[in-house]
Amino acid sequence: MILRLFKFVVAPLLVLFLLFVAYGFYTLWKHEMFVEPTYDTVAPAIPDAGGKPLVLVFSKTNGFRHIDAIPAAHAMFADFAEAEGWTLFATENGAVHNADDLAKFDLIVWNNVSGDALTADQQAAFRAHMEGGGQFLGIHAAGGDREYKWQWQPTELIRTQFRSHPNIPHFQDADLTVEDQGHRATGHLPKVWRQNDEWYTFHTSPRGRTNVLVSIDEDSYNPSTWMFGEDLKMGDHPMIWHHQLGQGRVFYSALGHQASSYSDENYRTLLLEASKWLLAEDPDN
């Protein structure tokens, strides 16, 4: 009886468990989670913008690499640049974050940057640039690591610390509440915006230190982790916001894990209008 139980119940369950664990490790390996962090010290050559707005799209990863979303977002920004007459410079070289080169850019986009991507000198140059009037657009993983050595990134640049996201199911449909339809980035959206994504949860709500544009209805999806049974509800759960940072401005969207996000017309329009708002000399006009 015991042998039959092991053969037909325990052994199949053990095999399934081992396959599950193996798949988990494979997924982490595929997304470069076991790669040692690297840091760049020689800055790339910056193109002459020829009088056009110069946009930096930076996508270095020293953590989880969004192997599908990064190229999809880059292609989207290339489309924007062609249509709007921008000069686009895309790189994964963190050494571009120096005072002289940063001053050449009208907008800095962090496209799913993960981990601590910059050296201490680069961090200082980027912070000074932002506080002195820089314009920053952060997408998804730019605020999506569970911990950072450089605490200024979550506390001041993003204004909250990522906690986790649901894993089974990983991607879920959910209702987003568009709180501010008066902003140019969200004016095209319905009051309730249904999307499918990996829904970030943060340790604290950034409301009060940011201008919240979009929040998520936690009753419209399952905000928990299956493996550990962790309740990821925040109560107040913003997903897209902007704020002033010294003389500079930050716009952050937690959406965008899947490549399909960057072909979604509503999301493309949101990111385009956010970029144009950041590039505008008079954003309130």
C-alpha positions as CSV (number, residue, x, y, z in Angstrom):
1,M,0.0,0.0,0.0
2,I,2.8,2.4,0.9
3,L,4.7,1.6,-2.2
4,R,1.6,2.2,-4.4
5,L,1.0,5.5,-2.6
6,F,4.6,6.6,-3.3
7,K,4.5,5.4,-6.9
8,F,1.1,6.9,-7.9
9,V,0.8,10.0,-5.6
10,V,4.1,11.1,-3.9
11,A,6.4,10.5,-6.8
12,P,4.3,12.4,-9.4
13,L,3.9,15.3,-7.0
14,L,7.6,15.3,-6.4
15,V,8.4,15.3,-10.1
16,L,5.9,18.2,-10.6
17,F,7.5,20.1,-7.8
18,L,11.0,19.6,-9.2
19,L,9.9,20.7,-12.6
20,F,8.3,23.8,-11.1
21,V,11.6,24.7,-9.3
22,A,13.6,24.0,-12.5
23,Y,11.3,26.2,-14.5
24,G,11.7,29.0,-11.9
25,F,15.5,28.8,-12.1
26,Y,15.4,28.7,-15.9
27,T,13.2,31.8,-16.0
28,L,15.5,33.7,-13.6
29,W,18.5,32.6,-15.7
30,K,16.8,33.7,-19.0
31,H,16.2,37.1,-17.5
32,E,19.9,37.4,-16.4
33,M,19.3,37.3,-12.6
34,F,22.5,35.3,-12.1
35,V,24.7,37.7,-14.0
36,E,27.2,39.8,-12.0
37,P,26.5,43.6,-12.1
38,T,28.7,45.6,-14.5
39,Y,29.5,49.3,-14.5
40,D,30.6,51.5,-17.3
41,T,33.4,54.1,-17.1
42,V,33.9,55.3,-20.7
43,A,31.1,57.5,-21.9
44,P,29.6,56.9,-25.4
45,A,29.7,59.5,-28.2
46,I,26.6,61.6,-28.2
47,P,25.1,62.5,-31.6
48,D,24.6,66.1,-32.7
49,A,20.9,66.8,-32.3
50,G,20.9,69.4,-35.0
51,G,18.7,71.7,-33.0
52,K,16.1,69.0,-32.4
53,P,15.1,67.8,-28.9
54,L,17.6,65.2,-27.8
55,V,16.1,62.2,-25.9
56,L,18.2,59.7,-24.0
57,V,16.6,56.2,-23.7
58,F,18.7,54.3,-21.1
59,S,18.1,50.6,-20.6
60,K,20.9,49.1,-18.5
61,T,20.0,46.2,-16.3
62,N,22.0,45.0,-13.3
63,G,19.0,43.0,-12.1
64,F,16.0,41.4,-13.8
65,R,16.1,42.0,-17.5
66,H,12.8,42.6,-19.3
67,I,14.0,40.9,-22.5
68,D,10.8,41.5,-24.4
69,A,9.7,44.9,-23.0
70,I,13.0,46.7,-23.4
71,P,13.2,46.3,-27.3
72,A,9.5,46.9,-27.6
73,A,9.7,50.2,-25.7
74,H,12.8,51.2,-27.6
75,A,10.9,50.7,-30.9
76,M,8.0,52.7,-29.6
77,F,10.3,55.7,-28.7
78,A,11.9,55.4,-32.1
79,D,8.5,55.8,-33.6
80,F,7.8,58.8,-31.4
81,A,11.1,60.4,-32.4
82,E,10.5,60.0,-36.1
83,A,6.9,61.4,-35.8
84,E,7.8,64.3,-33.5
85,G,11.2,65.3,-34.9
86,W,13.3,64.3,-31.9
87,T,16.8,63.0,-32.0
88,L,16.9,59.7,-30.1
89,F,20.0,58.2,-28.5
90,A,19.6,54.7,-26.9
91,T,22.3,53.2,-24.8
92,E,23.0,50.8,-22.0
93,N,26.2,52.6,-21.1
94,G,25.8,54.1,-17.7
95,A,28.8,56.4,-18.2
96,V,26.5,58.6,-20.2
97,H,25.4,59.9,-16.8
98,N,28.1,62.6,-16.5
99,A,27.5,66.3,-16.1
100,D,28.6,67.3,-19.6
101,D,26.6,64.7,-21.5
102,L,23.5,64.9,-19.4
103,A,23.3,68.6,-20.1
104,K,22.9,67.8,-23.8
105,F,19.7,65.9,-23.3
106,D,16.2,67.5,-23.1
107,L,14.6,64.3,-21.7
108,I,16.0,61.2,-20.0
109,V,14.0,58.0,-20.2
110,W,14.8,55.0,-18.1
111,N,13.4,52.0,-20.1
112,N,13.0,49.2,-17.6
113,V,16.4,49.9,-16.0
114,S,17.0,47.5,-13.1
115,G,19.4,47.1,-10.2
116,D,21.9,49.8,-9.2
117,A,22.9,50.7,-12.7
118,L,25.3,53.6,-12.0
119,T,28.6,54.2,-10.2
120,A,28.8,56.6,-7.3
121,D,30.1,59.4,-9.5
122,Q,27.4,58.8,-12.1
123,Q,24.7,58.8,-9.4
124,A,26.0,62.2,-8.2
125,A,26.0,63.6,-11.7
126,F,22.5,62.3,-12.4
127,R,21.1,63.6,-9.1
128,A,22.6,67.1,-9.7
129,H,21.2,67.1,-13.2
130,M,17.7,66.3,-12.0
131,E,17.7,68.7,-9.1
132,G,19.0,71.4,-11.4
133,G,16.2,71.1,-13.9
134,G,16.4,67.7,-15.7
135,Q,13.4,65.9,-17.1
136,F,12.9,62.2,-16.4
137,L,10.5,59.5,-17.5
138,G,10.7,56.2,-15.7
139,I,9.0,53.1,-17.0
140,H,8.1,50.0,-14.9
141,A,11.3,48.4,-13.7
142,A,12.9,51.8,-13.3
143,G,11.2,51.6,-9.9
144,G,10.8,47.9,-9.6
145,D,13.7,46.4,-7.4
146,R,13.1,45.2,-3.9
147,E,16.1,47.0,-2.6
148,Y,18.6,49.6,-3.8
149,K,22.0,50.5,-2.4
150,W,21.4,54.0,-3.8
151,Q,18.5,55.0,-1.6
152,W,18.0,58.3,-3.4
153,Q,16.5,56.4,-6.4
154,P,13.4,55.0,-4.5
155,T,13.0,57.7,-1.9
156,E,13.4,60.8,-4.1
157,L,13.4,59.9,-7.8
158,I,10.5,57.4,-7.7
159,R,9.2,58.4,-4.3
160,T,8.3,54.9,-3.1
161,Q,10.0,51.5,-2.7
162,F,8.8,48.5,-4.7
163,R,7.6,45.6,-2.6
164,S,6.4,42.8,-4.9
165,H,3.8,41.7,-7.5
166,P,1.4,38.8,-7.9
167,N,2.9,35.7,-9.4
168,I,0.2,33.1,-10.0
169,P,-1.5,34.4,-12.0
170,H,1.4,36.7,-12.9
171,F,-0.5,38.8,-15.5
172,Q,-4.0,39.8,-14.6
173,D,-6.7,42.1,-16.0
174,A,-7.5,45.0,-13.6
175,D,-9.4,48.2,-13.5
176,L,-7.3,51.4,-13.3
177,T,-8.9,54.6,-12.0
178,V,-7.8,57.6,-14.0
179,E,-7.9,60.2,-11.2
180,D,-6.7,63.2,-13.2
181,Q,-8.1,63.4,-16.7
182,G,-6.9,67.0,-17.0
183,H,-3.3,66.1,-17.4
184,R,-2.2,65.8,-21.1
185,A,-0.8,62.3,-20.5
186,T,-4.2,60.9,-19.3
187,G,-6.7,63.2,-20.9
188,H,-7.5,60.5,-23.6
189,L,-8.2,57.8,-21.1
190,P,-11.7,56.7,-19.8
191,K,-12.3,57.1,-16.1
192,V,-12.0,53.3,-15.6
193,W,-9.2,51.9,-17.8
194,R,-9.0,48.1,-18.1
195,Q,-5.5,46.7,-18.6
196,N,-3.5,43.5,-18.3
197,D,-0.1,43.7,-16.7
198,E,2.2,42.7,-13.8
199,W,0.8,44.8,-11.0
200,Y,3.4,46.4,-8.8
201,T,2.8,46.8,-5.1
202,F,4.9,49.3,-3.1
203,H,5.7,49.6,0.6
204,T,4.0,53.0,0.9
205,S,1.8,55.1,-1.3
206,P,3.6,58.0,-3.0
207,R,0.5,60.1,-2.6
208,G,1.3,63.3,-0.7
209,R,4.7,63.6,-2.3
210,T,3.6,63.2,-5.9
211,N,0.7,64.1,-8.1
212,V,-1.2,60.8,-8.7
213,L,-2.7,60.4,-12.1
214,V,-3.8,56.7,-12.1
215,S,-4.4,54.2,-9.3
216,I,-5.5,50.6,-9.4
217,D,-8.8,49.1,-8.0
218,E,-7.5,46.3,-5.7
219,D,-10.9,44.6,-5.8
220,S,-10.6,44.1,-9.6
221,Y,-7.7,41.6,-9.4
222,N,-6.0,39.3,-6.9
223,P,-3.2,41.3,-5.2
224,S,-1.4,38.4,-3.5
225,T,1.5,36.1,-4.0
226,W,0.6,32.5,-4.4
227,M,3.9,31.0,-3.2
228,F,4.0,32.8,0.2
229,G,0.3,33.8,0.6
230,E,1.4,37.4,1.0
231,D,-1.3,40.0,0.9
232,L,-0.1,42.8,-1.4
233,K,-3.0,45.2,-0.8
234,M,-2.0,48.8,-0.2
235,G,-5.4,50.4,0.3
236,D,-4.3,53.5,-1.6
237,H,-2.5,52.1,-4.6
238,P,-1.2,54.6,-7.2
239,M,0.3,53.3,-10.4
240,I,1.2,56.4,-12.4
241,W,2.3,59.8,-11.0
242,H,4.6,62.8,-11.5
243,H,6.3,65.2,-9.2
244,Q,8.8,68.1,-8.9
245,L,12.4,67.2,-7.9
246,G,14.3,70.3,-7.1
247,Q,14.1,72.3,-10.4
248,G,13.5,69.1,-12.4
249,R,10.4,66.9,-13.1
250,V,9.8,63.2,-12.8
251,F,7.0,61.2,-14.5
252,Y,6.8,57.5,-13.5
253,S,4.6,54.7,-14.7
254,A,4.6,51.3,-13.0
255,L,3.0,49.7,-16.1
256,G,4.9,48.0,-18.9
257,H,6.2,44.5,-18.1
258,Q,4.9,43.0,-21.3
259,A,6.0,43.9,-24.8
260,S,2.4,44.1,-25.8
261,S,2.0,47.2,-23.6
262,Y,4.0,49.2,-26.1
263,S,1.7,48.5,-28.9
264,D,-1.4,49.4,-26.8
265,E,-2.7,52.7,-28.3
266,N,-3.8,54.0,-24.9
267,Y,-0.5,53.3,-23.3
268,R,1.5,54.6,-26.2
269,T,-0.4,57.8,-26.2
270,L,0.1,58.2,-22.4
271,L,3.9,57.8,-22.8
272,L,4.0,60.1,-25.8
273,E,2.1,62.8,-24.1
274,A,4.1,62.4,-20.9
275,S,7.3,62.8,-23.0
276,K,5.9,65.9,-24.7
277,W,4.8,67.3,-21.3
278,L,8.3,66.9,-20.0
279,L,9.8,68.4,-23.1
280,A,7.6,71.4,-23.0
281,E,9.1,74.7,-22.0
282,D,5.7,75.7,-20.4
283,P,4.1,72.4,-19.3
284,D,1.1,74.1,-17.9
285,N,0.2,75.8,-21.2
